[in-house]
């Protein structure tokens, strides 16, 4: 890079004003070239993938041959099975459907040992309780962004950068998610039933503080809601047990409800209970935003991680009259692989002819080139694994919610 900068300085001194333009272009190109080389080239990335594939194969071969113990001689068929096995970190996916998860739904799934998931308590002893809502939000798509703003410092113009990573389940099987929701609901009712409370599952005939009037997702008409998290967002499939409706929510949340009913229920010792479960597919990572003067690169990524916990502005449990709530202290990550994430497209301005031409033009104008990158991923769910891990998380939260009810 020193030689390129020296050449730029020489051009400025020899050719005067025109040389100044050339110098700016040469200097900016030198800077961009140096920055580009900080990352791995396509050839280096390809070589790394080959090395990883070879490492995966050798690891699987060693496991099959039981290396480290009494080594086993593999038959040709066994060797071919190792050779055809997916890379470490990927799984053989059984597509998600109502049929593929039936065995999992019949399993006895117990809570995972986890302390301190929720804080707060809800007092229901001695009251007539209407469980009005059991809402389940399944993360089915989203995006993560990061960016830097262009800046100018000490004679150098720094271009902006922007990275966007998107993901989605290409074919959402609503019937399968309905079956998981119904199974989690039955588990919740069994656990709450052991508390010995006076419980009615559903809406009272003469109205409630919060009326459940909103239709949840059905196979014929999926319902989605998008939650903005600042530098990222998630889109959820909104589910409820079969036959149950949801309480409407607006920009400010659930609202004040029917004040008259709140007063009436308070006098007659009645209470409403609303439950929300949230299942996230990914962990979002972002470098956020800032100035290119201080931060030359943007980074964003989504990683496979099944995380159970409440969405922002949502409580796992809350009451209608006294507005008591249980709050999530730490969303819980469930161990296990449940999907493969595939790159299906995107855009990189540093590899696009038009983008590179625009960058060169910006260099000639004495400006740092702006860089943009988009990565699109699709999520191939393994039905049995997704059902089992989701239910493990929801059953654990069911128990934590019941434990928080006094």
C-alpha positions in Angstrom: 0.0 0.0 0.0 2.9 2.4 0.7 4.0 2.2 -3.0 0.5 3.1 -4.1 0.3 6.1 -1.8 3.7 7.3 -2.9 2.6 7.0 -6.5 -0.5 9.1 -5.7 1.7 11.8 -4.0 4.0 11.8 -7.0 1.1 12.3 -9.4 -0.1 15.3 -7.4 3.3 17.0 -7.5 4.0 16.4 -11.2 0.6 17.1 -12.9 -0.7 20.0 -10.8 -4.5 20.4 -10.5 -5.3 17.4 -12.7 -2.7 15.4 -10.8 -4.6 16.3 -7.6 -7.7 14.5 -9.0 -5.6 11.6 -10.1 -4.0 11.6 -6.6 -7.3 11.5 -4.9 -8.5 8.6 -7.1 -5.2 6.7 -6.6 -5.2 7.3 -2.9 -8.8 6.3 -2.5 -8.3 3.2 -4.6 -5.3 2.3 -2.5 -7.3 2.6 0.7 -10.2 0.6 -0.7 -7.8 -2.1 -2.0 -6.1 -2.4 1.4 -9.5 -2.6 3.1 -10.7 -5.3 0.7 -7.6 -7.4 1.4 -8.4 -7.4 5.1 -11.1 -10.0 4.4 -10.6 -13.4 2.9 -10.7 -13.6 -0.9 -13.1 -15.8 -2.7 -10.2 -18.3 -3.4 -9.3 -18.3 0.3 -12.9 -18.9 1.3 -13.3 -21.8 -1.2 -10.0 -23.3 0.1 -11.3 -22.9 3.7 -14.5 -24.7 2.7 -12.6 -27.6 1.2 -10.4 -27.8 4.3 -13.5 -27.9 6.5 -15.1 -30.6 4.4 -12.0 -32.7 4.6 -11.8 -32.2 8.3 -15.5 -33.2 8.7 -14.9 -36.3 6.6 -11.9 -37.4 8.6 -13.7 -36.7 11.9 -16.7 -38.8 10.8 -14.4 -41.5 9.5 -12.5 -41.7 12.8 -15.7 -42.0 14.6 -17.0 -44.8 12.4 -13.7 -46.7 12.8 -13.8 -46.1 16.5 -10.3 -44.6 16.6 -8.9 -44.3 20.1 -10.3 -47.7 21.0 -10.2 -51.0 19.2 -10.1 -49.9 15.6 -12.9 -51.2 13.4 -12.4 -52.2 9.8 -15.2 -50.6 7.7 -17.0 -52.5 4.9 -17.4 -50.8 1.6 -21.0 -50.0 2.4 -20.1 -48.4 5.8 -17.3 -46.3 4.1 -19.8 -45.1 1.5 -22.2 -44.1 4.3 -19.5 -42.0 5.8 -18.6 -40.4 2.5 -22.2 -39.5 1.8 -22.9 -38.1 5.3 -23.7 -34.4 5.6 -21.0 -32.1 6.9 -20.6 -31.5 10.6 -23.1 -28.8 11.6 -25.8 -30.0 9.2 -28.5 -32.5 9.7 -30.6 -34.9 7.6 -33.9 -32.9 7.5 -37.3 -34.6 7.8 -39.6 -31.9 6.3 -41.9 -30.4 8.9 -45.5 -31.5 8.6 -48.3 -32.6 10.8 -47.5 -36.2 10.0 -43.8 -36.0 10.6 -44.2 -34.7 14.2 -46.9 -37.1 15.4 -44.5 -39.4 17.3 -43.0 -36.3 19.1 -46.5 -35.1 20.1 -47.2 -38.4 21.8 -43.9 -38.3 23.8 -43.8 -37.5 27.5 -41.9 -34.2 27.4 -40.7 -32.9 30.8 -39.4 -29.4 31.8 -35.7 -28.7 31.6 -34.1 -27.8 34.9 -33.8 -24.0 34.8 -33.9 -21.6 37.6 -34.6 -17.9 37.5 -36.4 -17.8 34.1 -39.2 -15.5 35.4 -39.6 -12.8 38.0 -42.7 -11.5 39.7 -45.7 -13.3 41.0 -49.5 -13.5 40.2 -52.0 -14.0 43.1 -55.0 -16.1 42.0 -55.8 -18.1 45.1 -59.4 -17.7 46.1 -60.5 -16.1 42.8 -62.5 -17.3 39.9 -59.9 -17.3 37.0 -60.7 -17.2 33.3 -57.7 -18.3 31.2 -58.6 -16.1 28.2 -55.6 -16.5 26.0 -52.7 -18.8 25.3 -50.8 -17.1 22.5 -47.8 -18.7 20.8 -45.5 -16.7 18.6 -43.3 -18.7 16.2 -40.4 -16.8 14.6 -40.6 -17.6 10.8 -38.5 -14.8 9.2 -36.5 -11.8 9.9 -33.5 -9.6 9.1 -30.5 -8.1 10.8 -28.8 -4.9 9.6 -25.6 -3.0 10.4 -24.2 0.2 8.8 -21.7 3.0 9.0 -22.2 6.5 7.8 -19.8 8.1 5.4 -17.4 10.8 6.9 -14.5 13.1 6.2 -11.4 13.5 8.3 -7.9 15.0 7.7 -8.3 15.1 4.0 -9.7 11.6 3.6 -13.2 10.8 2.6 -14.6 7.5 4.1 -17.5 5.9 2.3 -20.5 4.3 4.0 -21.1 0.5 4.5 -24.2 -1.5 4.9 -24.9 -5.2 5.6 -28.3 -6.9 5.6 -28.9 -10.6 6.4 -32.4 -12.0 5.9 -33.8 -15.4 6.7 -37.1 -17.2 6.3 -38.9 -20.5 6.4 -39.8 -20.9 2.7 -42.9 -23.0 3.3 -44.6 -22.5 6.6 -46.7 -25.5 7.6 -49.4 -23.9 9.8 -51.1 -27.2 10.6 -47.8 -28.5 12.1 -47.4 -25.4 14.2 -51.1 -25.7 15.3 -50.4 -29.2 16.5 -47.4 -28.1 18.5 -49.5 -25.2 20.0 -52.4 -27.6 21.0 -49.9 -30.0 22.6 -48.3 -27.1 24.7 -51.8 -25.9 25.7 -52.8 -29.3 27.0 -49.6 -29.4 29.0 -50.3 -26.0 30.5 -53.8 -27.0 31.5 -52.6 -30.1 33.3 -49.9 -28.2 35.2 -52.3 -25.3 36.2 -54.9 -27.9 37.2 -52.6 -29.2 39.9 -52.7 -25.8 41.7 -56.3 -26.4 42.8 -57.6 -23.1 41.5 -61.1 -22.3 40.4 -60.3 -22.1 36.7 -62.4 -21.7 33.5 -60.6 -22.1 30.2 -62.2 -19.6 27.8 -64.2 -16.4 27.8 -67.0 -15.5 30.2 -70.4 -15.4 28.6 -71.2 -11.9 29.9 -68.0 -10.2 28.7 -64.5 -9.6 30.0 -62.0 -6.9 30.8 -60.2 -7.8 27.6 -62.3 -9.4 24.9 -60.6 -12.0 22.7 -62.0 -11.2 19.3 -59.0 -11.6 17.0 -58.6 -14.7 14.8 -55.2 -16.5 15.1 -53.5 -18.3 12.2 -55.2 -21.1 10.4 -53.9 -23.2 7.5 -56.2 -21.2 5.2 -55.3 -17.8 6.6 -51.9 -17.4 8.4 -51.6 -14.3 10.6 -48.2 -12.6 11.0 -46.9 -9.8 13.1 -43.5 -8.1 12.8 -41.5 -6.9 15.9 -38.9 -4.2 15.3 -35.9 -4.7 17.5 -33.8 -1.7 16.4 -31.1 -3.1 14.1 -33.1 -6.3 13.5 -36.6 -7.5 13.3 -38.5 -10.7 13.5 -41.8 -11.8 11.9 -43.9 -14.2 13.9 -46.7 -16.6 13.0 -49.4 -16.0 15.5 -51.0 -19.1 16.9 -53.6 -20.1 19.6 -55.1 -23.4 20.6 -57.7 -24.7 18.3 -61.0 -22.8 18.8 -59.4 -20.0 20.9 -59.2 -16.3 19.7 -56.7 -13.7 20.7 -56.9 -10.4 22.5 -56.3 -7.5 20.1 -53.2 -5.4 20.6 -52.3 -2.0 19.1 -49.2 0.1 18.9 -49.3 0.8 22.6 -49.9 -2.9 23.5 -53.0 -4.4 25.1 -54.5 -1.1 26.3 -56.8 -0.4 29.3 -59.6 -2.8 28.4 -63.2 -2.4 29.7 -63.0 -0.3 32.8 -66.5 -1.1 33.8 -65.8 -4.8 33.7 -62.5 -4.3 35.6 -64.4 -2.7 38.5 -67.1 -5.4 38.4 -64.6 -8.2 38.4 -62.6 -6.6 41.2 -65.7 -6.5 43.4 -66.7 -10.1 42.6 -63.2 -11.6 43.0 -62.8 -12.6 39.3 -59.6 -12.4 37.3 -58.5 -13.0 33.7 -55.2 -14.6 32.8 -53.3 -14.2 29.5 -50.3 -16.3 28.5 -47.7 -15.6 25.7 -45.0 -18.0 24.5 -42.4 -17.0 22.0 -40.2 -19.4 20.0 -37.2 -17.8 18.1 -35.2 -19.6 15.4 -32.2 -17.4 15.4 -29.7 -15.4 17.4 -29.2 -12.0 15.9 -25.7 -10.5 15.7 -25.0 -6.9 14.6 -22.2 -4.3 14.9 -25.0 -1.7 14.9 -24.3 1.7 13.4 -21.6 4.4 13.6 -19.3 6.6 11.6 -17.0 5.2 9.0 -14.3 7.4 10.4 -14.0 5.3 13.5 -15.5 2.0 12.3 -14.5 0.9 8.8 -16.7 -2.2 8.5 -20.2 -3.4 9.2 -21.0 -6.9 10.3 -24.3 -8.7 10.7 -25.3 -12.4 11.0 -28.0 -14.8 12.1 -27.1 -18.0 13.8 -29.2 -21.1 14.3 -30.5 -21.0 17.9 -33.9 -22.1 19.2 -34.6 -19.6 22.0 -37.7 -19.6 24.1 -38.7 -16.4 25.9 -41.0 -13.4 25.7 -40.9 -11.0 22.8 -40.2 -7.3 23.6 -43.3 -5.5 25.1 -44.9 -8.9 25.9 -45.2 -10.7 29.3 -45.2 -14.5 29.5 -48.2 -14.1 31.8 -50.4 -11.2 33.0 -53.7 -10.6 34.6 -56.6 -8.5 33.4 -57.9 -6.8 36.6 -54.8 -6.2 38.8 -52.3 -6.2 35.9 -49.9 -8.5 37.8 -47.3 -10.0 35.5 -44.5 -12.5 35.2 -41.5 -11.1 33.4 -38.7 -13.0 31.6 -35.3 -12.6 33.2 -33.4 -14.7 30.7 -34.7 -16.2 27.5 -33.7 -19.9 27.4 -31.7 -21.5 24.5 -32.6 -25.1 23.9 -29.7 -27.3 23.0 -29.9 -29.3 19.8 -29.9 -28.9 16.0 -33.3 -28.4 14.4 -32.7 -26.9 11.0 -30.2 -26.2 8.2 -29.6 -22.6 7.1 -28.9 -22.2 3.4 -27.5 -19.2 1.5 -29.9 -18.6 -1.4 -28.7 -15.3 -2.8 -27.7 -11.8 -2.1 -25.7 -8.9 -3.4 -22.1 -7.6 -2.9 -21.3 -4.2 -4.4 -17.5 -5.1 -4.3 -18.1 -8.0 -6.6 -20.7 -6.4 -8.9 -19.4 -4.7 -12.1 -21.9 -1.8 -11.7 -21.0 -1.4 -8.0 -17.3 -1.4 -8.7 -17.7 1.2 -11.5 -19.7 3.4 -9.2 -17.0 3.0 -6.6 -14.3 4.0 -9.1 -16.3 7.1 -10.0 -16.6 8.0 -6.4 -12.8 7.5 -6.0 -12.2 9.9 -9.0 -14.4 12.5 -7.3 -12.2 12.2 -4.2 -14.8 10.3 -2.2 -14.5 6.9 -0.4 -16.5 4.2 -2.2 -19.8 3.1 -0.5 -20.1 -0.7 0.0 -23.3 -2.7 0.3 -23.9 -6.4 1.0 -27.0 -8.5 1.3 -27.1 -12.2 2.3 -30.4 -14.1 2.0 -30.9 -17.4 3.8 -33.6 -20.0 3.9 -34.4 -22.2 6.9 -35.0 -25.9 6.3 -36.7 -27.2 9.5 -36.4 -30.7 10.7 -40.0 -31.4 11.8 -39.4 -33.9 14.7 -36.5 -31.9 16.1 -38.3 -28.5 15.8 -41.4 -30.0 17.5 -39.4 -31.6 20.3 -37.2 -28.7 21.1 -40.0 -26.2 20.9 -42.1 -28.3 23.2 -39.2 -28.7 25.7 -39.0 -24.9 25.9 -42.7 -24.3 26.1 -43.2 -27.0 28.7 -40.4 -25.5 30.8 -42.0 -22.1 30.6 -45.4 -23.6 31.4 -44.0 -24.9 34.6 -42.2 -21.6 35.4 -45.5 -19.7 34.9 -47.5 -22.1 37.1 -44.7 -21.8 39.8 -45.2 -18.0 39.7 -48.9 -18.2 40.4 -49.7 -18.1 44.1 
